[in-house]
Amino acid sequence: MQQPLGAQISHMLKARGVEVIFGIPGVHNIELYRGIEEAGIFHVLARHEQGAAFMADGYARASGRPAVCYLITGPGLCNAMTALGQAYSDSVPVLAIASCLDETAAKRGQLHQMRDQVGAAATVCEWSLEAQGAEAAYALVDRALAEFASTRPRPKALHVGIATLGAAAEAPPPPPAPQKPPSASHDDVYAAIQAILSAERPLFIFGGGTVAGADAVEDVLRQTGAAAFVTYAGRGLVRSDHPMFFGAFLARPSSAEIAAKADLVIAVGTELSAVDLWRDTLGHRCPMLRVDIDPEILAECGAGDMAILGDAGAFLRDISIAIPARTGDRAPCWDATMVAKTRARWRAEIDAERPGIPAICDALRAVTPDDAMIYSDMTQFAYAAKEIWDMPRPGHWHHPFGFGTLGYALPAAIGGAVARPGQPTVAILGDYGLQYTLPELGTAVELGLSLPILVWDNAELAEIKDAMVRSQIAPNAVIARNPDFLALARAYGAEASQPSTLTELQDALTQAFTAPVPTLIHMTPALVT
């Protein structure tokens, strides 16, 4: 049956497993909204297109499935670009579908006109393409979904002309056969096992790309006797009390000394990027075995290194099955006492750098359910927490790592809560970052989300101030007048709390998990003074 293409796109997405769309309707993209309810898709109304795309990001990270946002021509697409850039940096499968003008070369002064909408989105997405008709739109949707499933997932932007969205179109084709990521070959798996078992001091580094293989991590460490680090995105992959676990402390400068002691580093599902290490190199002097789904990452391997193209989780499961067939469990290759002392020293460094924050982290962690999913923002509190807050499960703490945008946590947590109804979700923000996307609190209230919003308010841009002081620059433009956050939250219909002790903070968080609306919990350094 023929329908306007905009409606057909919604039906197509539903047939391919899309349950939720985030966005804001406008005069240019209303045809996309024609089929949403008819297709049985739930729509989340954001307050800003940046919020819509952040919500899609948070939904995708929580659900493990691609997320979709609907955007309007020009400013709608531009408003979402920061969030799409974050999704690109952190390998999140977000499909942005935007209306666009039908003719721009010969006409000027149109509503929402910009010089090159498709080119603008291409700067932050894996690809940005305009569909000239229904067939092309359907093909590009399926291409995006296939690439999300089979390659490193990164955002895509599909643009469809206003007239094209409203034109009658035949129904989309049936869903194609599902795609899978590449797997390491049999020879690669056994070559890797040989290299690991031949090493006297192997060191694993587990990244966020390893989450799907979490069930094999414990076995692999026991079988190989190796020690391990996790990246920030890999937290929860190794249990916090494992005697060979160095933690998420790769950014500590002296972690380079540990890497230098290894005679084989096995980097699984991680870029080992600048925001993982905060230095130019890991510090190892030995060969590295790298397992990754992205050939670009493997191209960084040097002479003597081993590169394996394949899904990191599947690789871990493969070697955990194959090793016992060759040998029994191996004795630990590292000194457990040294590992424990090193972790304690790094924890003490953070205590000294950010006084009080570790104690607050410990108090919050003690009353946070193990299945809670946490979304943090660019704030000093999160910088400390993502090193010392031990996660009982992998893939449950999300942060704007690479692009590093403020304003991420609140809308992303909303998307995460929508993806996991009835399960605990937490947002952690600074006083300044909250104000980037504060209006999205209205969306959370409308949805009736039991969402604790932990706001760390040190009354200044403390991280920037400290950087200025270190650079011998007189602190400037680092103090802004803050609003009454409690009154603002209540004005939106949320609950609000300002605990004065750690015990009161724990009580506030516990109550927020069951409140009928979001709860803003205002935290200040006075909690530990």
PEGIRA-V525154 format. One record per residue. RES is the residue in one letter. SS is DSSP state (@ for helix, = for strand, . for the rest). BURIAL is + if it has 16 or more other C-alpha atoms within 10 Angstrom, else -. D_CENTER is the distance of its C-alpha to the mean C-alpha in Angstrom with 1 decimal. Layout:
# PEGIRA-V525154
res;ss;burial;d_center
RES;SS;BURIAL;D_CENTER
RES;SS;BURIAL;D_CENTER
This chain:
# PEGIRA-V525154
res;ss;burial;d_center
M;.;-;39.3
Q;.;-;38.6
Q;=;+;36.3
P;=;+;34.7
L;@;+;31.9
G;@;+;29.4
A;@;+;30.3
Q;@;+;30.2
I;@;+;26.7
S;@;+;25.6
H;@;+;27.8
M;@;+;26.4
L;@;+;22.8
K;@;+;24.0
A;@;-;25.9
R;.;-;22.9
G;.;-;21.0
V;.;+;19.3
E;.;+;19.9
V;=;+;18.3
I;=;+;18.3
F;=;+;17.0
G;=;+;19.4
I;.;+;22.6
P;.;+;25.9
G;.;+;28.2
V;.;-;31.5
H;.;+;30.2
N;.;+;27.7
I;@;+;29.7
E;@;+;30.7
L;@;+;27.1
Y;@;+;27.6
R;.;+;31.0
G;.;+;29.7
I;@;+;26.7
E;@;-;28.8
E;@;-;31.2
A;@;+;28.5
G;.;-;27.2
I;.;+;23.7
F;=;-;22.4
H;=;+;21.6
V;=;+;19.6
L;=;+;21.3
A;.;+;19.2
R;.;+;21.1
H;.;+;19.8
E;@;+;18.3
Q;@;+;15.5
G;@;+;14.7
A;@;+;15.1
A;@;+;12.6
F;@;+;10.0
M;@;+;11.2
A;@;+;10.8
D;@;+;7.1
G;@;+;7.0
Y;@;+;9.8
A;@;+;8.6
R;@;+;5.8
A;@;+;8.8
S;@;-;11.5
G;.;-;10.8
R;.;+;12.7
P;.;+;12.7
A;=;+;12.8
V;=;+;15.5
C;=;+;16.5
Y;=;+;20.1
L;=;+;21.1
I;.;+;24.6
T;.;+;26.3
G;.;+;26.0
P;@;+;24.6
G;@;+;22.3
L;@;+;20.7
C;@;+;20.8
N;@;+;19.3
A;@;+;16.2
M;@;+;15.9
T;@;+;13.9
A;@;+;11.0
L;@;+;11.7
G;@;+;11.7
Q;@;+;8.3
A;@;+;7.2
Y;@;+;9.8
S;@;+;8.9
D;.;+;5.6
S;.;+;7.6
V;.;+;6.6
P;.;+;10.1
V;=;+;11.4
L;=;+;15.2
A;=;+;16.8
I;=;+;20.5
A;=;+;22.7
S;=;+;26.4
C;=;+;28.3
L;.;+;32.0
D;.;-;34.4
E;.;-;36.4
T;.;-;35.6
A;.;-;38.0
A;.;-;41.2
K;.;-;40.2
R;.;-;39.1
G;.;-;38.3
Q;.;-;36.4
L;.;-;34.1
H;.;-;30.5
Q;.;+;31.8
M;.;+;30.0
R;.;-;31.1
D;.;-;28.4
Q;@;+;25.6
V;@;+;24.7
G;@;-;24.7
A;@;+;22.6
A;@;+;19.7
A;@;+;20.3
T;.;-;19.3
V;.;+;15.5
C;.;+;15.4
E;.;+;16.4
W;=;+;19.5
S;=;+;21.2
L;=;+;24.4
E;=;+;27.0
A;=;+;28.7
Q;.;-;32.4
G;.;+;33.2
A;@;+;32.2
E;@;-;32.3
A;@;-;30.0
A;@;+;27.5
Y;@;+;27.6
A;@;-;27.3
L;@;+;24.3
V;@;+;22.4
D;@;+;23.3
R;@;-;22.4
A;@;+;18.9
L;@;+;18.4
A;@;+;20.2
E;@;+;18.1
F;@;+;14.9
A;@;+;16.7
S;@;-;18.5
T;.;+;16.8
R;.;+;13.5
P;.;+;11.6
R;.;+;11.3
P;.;+;12.4
K;=;+;16.1
A;=;+;18.6
L;=;+;21.8
H;=;+;24.6
V;=;+;27.7
G;=;+;30.9
I;@;+;32.1
A;@;+;35.4
T;@;+;33.7
L;@;+;31.5
G;@;+;34.7
A;.;+;36.9
A;=;+;37.9
A;=;+;36.2
E;.;-;36.7
A;.;+;34.2
P;.;+;31.3
P;.;-;32.0
P;.;-;30.9
P;.;-;27.5
P;.;-;27.7
A;.;-;27.4
P;.;-;23.9
Q;.;-;22.4
K;.;-;21.1
P;.;+;19.5
P;.;+;22.1
S;.;+;23.4
A;.;+;25.1
S;.;-;28.8
H;@;-;31.3
D;@;-;32.7
D;@;+;29.4
V;@;+;28.6
Y;@;+;32.1
A;@;-;32.1
A;@;+;28.9
I;@;+;30.6
Q;@;-;33.7
A;@;-;31.9
I;@;+;30.1
L;@;+;33.2
S;@;-;35.3
A;.;+;33.3
E;.;+;34.7
R;.;+;31.6
P;=;+;28.5
L;=;+;25.1
F;=;+;21.8
I;=;+;18.4
F;=;+;15.7
G;.;+;12.3
G;@;+;9.1
G;@;+;11.2
T;@;+;13.7
V;@;+;12.3
A;@;+;14.7
G;@;+;17.5
A;@;+;17.1
D;@;-;20.6
A;@;+;22.2
V;@;+;21.0
E;@;-;23.7
D;@;+;26.3
V;@;+;25.5
L;@;+;25.8
R;@;+;29.0
Q;@;+;30.4
T;@;+;29.9
G;.;+;30.4
A;.;+;27.5
A;=;+;25.6
A;=;+;21.8
F;=;+;19.0
V;=;+;15.3
T;.;+;12.7
Y;@;+;10.4
A;@;+;7.7
G;@;+;10.9
R;.;+;12.3
G;.;+;14.4
L;.;+;15.5
V;.;+;18.8
R;.;+;20.7
S;.;+;21.2
D;.;-;25.0
H;.;+;25.2
P;.;+;28.0
M;.;+;26.6
F;=;+;23.1
F;=;+;22.5
G;=;+;19.2
A;.;+;16.2
F;.;+;18.7
L;.;+;18.4
A;.;+;18.4
R;.;-;21.8
P;.;-;24.4
S;.;-;26.6
S;@;+;24.1
A;@;+;25.6
E;@;-;28.8
I;@;+;27.4
A;@;+;26.1
A;@;-;29.6
K;@;+;31.2
A;.;+;29.5
D;.;+;31.6
L;=;+;28.7
V;=;+;25.0
I;=;+;22.9
A;=;+;19.4
V;=;+;17.6
G;.;+;14.3
T;.;+;13.5
E;.;+;14.2
L;.;+;15.7
S;.;-;14.8
A;@;-;16.4
V;@;+;13.5
D;@;+;13.7
L;@;+;17.4
W;.;-;18.5
R;.;-;21.6
D;.;-;22.9
T;.;-;23.3
L;.;+;22.5
G;.;+;26.2
H;.;+;27.3
R;.;-;30.8
C;.;+;30.7
P;=;+;29.5
M;=;+;25.9
L;=;+;24.9
R;=;+;21.7
V;=;+;20.1
D;=;+;17.6
I;.;+;17.2
D;.;+;17.3
P;@;-;20.9
E;@;-;20.0
I;@;+;18.6
L;@;+;21.7
A;.;-;23.9
E;.;-;23.3
C;.;-;25.3
G;.;-;28.6
A;.;-;32.1
G;.;-;32.3
D;.;+;28.7
M;=;+;27.8
A;=;+;25.2
I;=;+;24.2
L;=;+;22.4
G;.;+;20.9
D;.;+;18.2
A;@;+;17.3
G;@;+;17.4
A;@;+;20.7
F;@;+;22.1
L;@;+;21.8
R;@;+;23.4
D;@;+;26.1
I;@;+;27.1
S;@;+;27.1
I;@;-;29.7
A;@;-;31.6
I;@;+;32.1
P;@;-;34.3
A;@;-;36.5
R;@;-;37.4
T;.;-;37.4
G;.;-;36.9
D;.;-;34.4
R;.;-;34.6
A;.;-;35.4
P;.;+;32.7
C;.;+;32.9
W;.;+;31.8
D;.;-;33.5
A;@;+;31.7
T;@;-;33.5
M;@;-;32.2
V;@;+;28.6
A;@;+;28.9
K;@;-;30.7
T;@;+;28.1
R;@;+;25.3
A;@;-;27.6
R;@;-;28.4
W;@;+;24.8
R;@;+;24.3
A;@;-;27.6
E;@;-;26.4
I;@;+;23.5
D;@;+;26.1
A;@;-;28.2
E;@;-;25.7
R;.;-;24.2
P;.;+;27.1
G;.;+;26.5
I;@;+;22.7
P;@;+;22.8
A;@;-;25.4
I;@;+;23.4
C;@;+;20.3
D;@;-;22.9
A;@;-;24.4
L;@;+;21.2
R;@;+;20.1
A;@;-;23.6
V;@;-;23.3
T;.;+;19.7
P;.;-;19.9
D;.;-;18.5
D;.;-;16.6
A;.;+;14.9
M;=;+;11.2
I;=;+;10.3
Y;=;+;8.3
S;=;+;9.6
D;.;+;10.9
M;.;+;12.8
T;.;+;15.7
Q;@;+;18.1
F;@;+;17.5
A;@;+;13.9
Y;@;+;15.0
A;@;+;17.5
A;@;+;15.7
K;@;+;12.9
E;@;+;16.0
I;@;+;18.3
W;.;+;16.8
D;.;+;17.3
M;.;+;15.1
P;.;+;17.4
R;.;+;14.9
P;.;+;12.1
G;.;+;8.6
H;.;+;9.4
W;=;+;7.8
H;=;+;4.5
H;=;+;5.5
P;.;+;6.2
F;.;+;7.5
G;.;+;9.6
F;.;+;10.8
G;.;+;10.9
T;.;+;11.9
L;.;+;13.6
G;.;+;13.5
Y;@;+;9.8
A;@;+;10.0
L;@;+;13.0
P;@;+;12.4
A;@;+;8.8
A;@;+;10.6
I;@;+;13.4
G;@;+;11.6
G;@;+;10.5
A;@;+;14.1
V;@;+;15.6
A;@;+;14.0
R;.;-;15.5
P;.;-;18.8
G;.;-;20.7
Q;.;+;18.1
P;.;+;17.0
T;=;+;14.1
V;=;+;14.0
A;=;+;13.0
I;=;+;13.8
L;=;+;15.0
G;=;+;17.8
D;@;+;21.0
Y;@;+;20.4
G;@;+;16.8
L;@;+;17.7
Q;.;-;20.4
Y;.;+;18.2
T;.;+;17.2
L;@;+;19.6
P;@;+;21.3
E;@;+;18.5
L;@;+;20.0
G;@;+;22.7
T;@;+;20.5
A;@;+;19.4
V;@;+;23.2
E;@;+;24.2
L;@;+;22.1
G;.;-;23.5
L;.;+;20.3
S;.;+;20.9
L;.;+;18.1
P;=;+;18.7
I;=;+;17.6
L;=;+;18.3
V;=;+;19.5
W;=;+;20.5
D;.;+;23.5
N;.;+;25.2
A;.;+;27.0
E;.;+;26.0
L;.;+;23.4
A;@;+;24.0
E;@;-;21.8
I;@;-;23.5
K;@;+;26.8
D;@;-;26.6
A;@;-;25.7
M;@;-;28.7
V;@;-;30.9
R;@;-;30.0
S;.;-;30.8
Q;.;-;34.1
I;.;-;33.2
A;.;-;34.6
P;.;+;31.7
N;.;-;31.6
A;.;-;29.6
V;.;-;27.4
I;.;-;28.9
A;.;-;28.5
R;.;-;30.2
N;.;-;27.8
P;.;-;28.7
D;.;-;29.6
F;@;+;26.2
L;@;+;27.9
A;@;-;30.2
L;@;+;27.5
A;@;+;25.6
R;@;-;28.9
A;@;-;29.8
Y;@;+;26.9
G;.;+;28.0
A;.;+;25.5
E;=;+;26.8
A;=;+;26.7
S;=;+;27.6
Q;.;+;28.4
P;.;+;29.1
S;.;+;31.5
T;.;-;31.1
L;@;+;28.5
T;@;-;30.3
E;@;-;30.0
L;@;+;26.3
Q;@;+;25.9
D;@;-;28.1
A;@;+;26.2
L;@;+;22.9
T;@;+;24.7
Q;@;-;26.4
A;@;+;23.3
F;.;+;21.9
T;.;+;25.0
A;.;+;25.8
P;.;-;26.3
V;.;+;24.2
P;.;+;21.5
T;=;+;22.7
L;=;+;22.2
I;=;+;22.9
H;=;+;24.2
M;=;+;24.0
T;.;+;26.2
P;@;-;27.4
A;@;-;30.6
L;@;+;29.0
V;@;-;30.0
T;.;-;33.1
